[in-house]
């Protein structure tokens, strides 16, 4: 016999976003420690890693706000449309965020920027896996 899907509550998502903020903070500290102790690059790597991670966190938070704009069975069409809108806004913010970062932030370590972004993306996926 099958069970209906468990509802994801806004409070749970808020808890996971707070955990993501802690992961962001830890990633910034690790980037700073690695930069100061091993690389001695004038905090370029730490700054780039932090900016990449912050971009990922900000776009994910915007996406979460879009998804939970409407709730309930009667708002199912609005929920689906908000899901599409949220994903579109998330991708646009990511593309324009990277463009803005590469244009305005100098000096910049591109590998560190992408590593920070990818670590946060992996942690987002890990958190989503634990919600289920």
Secondary structure, DSSP 8 states (H G I E B T S, - for coil): ---------HHHHHHHHHHHHHHHHHHHHHHHHHIIIII-STTHHHHHHHHHHHHHHHHHHHHHHHHTTS-SGGGHHHHHHHHHHHHHHHHHHHHHHHHHHHHH--S--HHHHHHHHHHHHHHHHHHHHHH-
